[in-house]
Structure formats: structure tokens, C-alpha cells
Amino acid sequence: MTNLTVKNLSVEVYGRLRIIAAERGVSIEEAARQILDEVSRPSEKVGDVIVEYVQSLNAFLPEIKRSDEAPEPTDFS
């Protein structure tokens, strides 16, 4: 484990963190660790969530090749 010191934390942020900790029933330090863990995880792609759900239903889902290329922007003019 490593340590992190946060300096110059505003009173407002500390107050919100204190409330979150109380709601979760944990210490402020633990609440900060939980929040940092939650926000630092890579976001799930909607397609991955749908695939996981359909697979949990044991439904047939054909294999679809994904592209990592960014889509072209739409021109509305």
C-alpha cells in the first residue's frame, strides 16, 4: 500500500466527504479511499454491459468484430 497526502482541501469538500463517510458508515479516510477507487476505474462501455446481460440469459449472441477507430462526426449542415 502507498500513502497520499492531500493538501489545501477546502472546507466544503471536507464537509461533503464527512457526510459521505457517515452515510456509508466508514471513516473519512476510508470514504476517500472508496471514492478514489470508484472514480479511477475505467468506465464500462454500454455495449459490454449489454453483452454481459444477454450472455447471462444464455441467449445466442453472434460474434461481432469491434473497431477501435473513432467514428466520423456527422455533418448536419
N, C-alpha and C positions, 0 to 999 in steps of 0.2 A: 504494500500500500504506500501511496505517496501523500504528501500534505500540500494543502493550498491555503494561502492566506489572502483574504480579500480585504483590501484597504479602501477607505473612503466610501463605505457603504452608506447610502442615505438612510435617514431615519424612517422614511416612507417604505423603502424596500425592506428594511429590517422588520418593520411592523407587519408588513404583509407576510413575510417569511414566518414570523412568530405565529400569526393566525393559521397559516397553512400547517405548521407543526402541531398546533393544538388540535386542529381538525383531524389530522392523521394520527394523533396520539403518540407523537415521537418528539425527540429533542429538535431544537432549531438546527443543530449541526446535521442530524440525520435527515431532516426535511431538505436541507440544502443539498446533501448528497443524492437524495432521491430525485430532486428536480434536475440536477445536473446530469444524472444518469438518463432521465426521461428525454431531456431536450438534446442530448448528444447522440442519441441513437439515430441511425439512418432511417429516413422516412420510408414507409411501405408504399409501394406502387399499388394503385387501385386494382390493376389487372392481377397482381399477385394475390391480393385479398380475395378476389372473385374466384380465381383458380383454386385456391385453398378451400374455399367454401364448397365449390362444385365437387371437388375431389372428396370432401368429407361426406358428401351424399352418395358416393360411389357411382356418380353419373359419368357417362362417356364424355371425354373432352379431347378433341383431336389435337395433335401436336402442332403448334403454330410457331414458325420461326419469328423471333423478335429482331427488330432493327434498333441499333443503338444510335442511329442518326437522328438528329433533331428534325422535326417536321418543318416544311416550308411555311412561312407565315401566309395567311390568307389576305388577298387583296380585295377590299370591299369598295374600291372606287369604281 
